[in-house]
């Protein structure tokens, strides 16, 4: 019996160590990809960080266009989002840029960046500076995040944040997870643009 207990514990520890190493590898790979993408799109990244600073937004929001499109101005999703920031037509129009049959400013770097940052700034003030809620709302939509928050009261305790994340769509869970991994790098002293 004692031997079986020890064997079970050894298996659990090796599984846990394996899961940790996979997480470390995927985090390292994600950061490496982000760094090489920033180097490739240095001009765009510098402009975006400049605009973030002017709007008094966290520099970690530079991660959003990377996750959305890898800084590709001509990216297009199946759901209708377009541009570097993957703005939906309704959101783009709401933020003041043209989207119609003849013109689509979502592929214009300057216009789409200003519209996206205006939208992010609105979310940032709405969620009282909680960047995780902003990123979740940017991906899943403000309505989805608000309805999830209404289900659980006291979001800010650690247990409630886990519950909040589990109630979001799987795509948004992955999106926020990638953001958290890259945020540790962006907030570190090693991050330079």
Helices and strands as residue ranges (DSSP letters): H 2-40, H 42-54, G 59-61, H 62-69, H 89-94, G 105-107, H 109-126, H 131-140, H 142-151, H 158-167, H 170-186
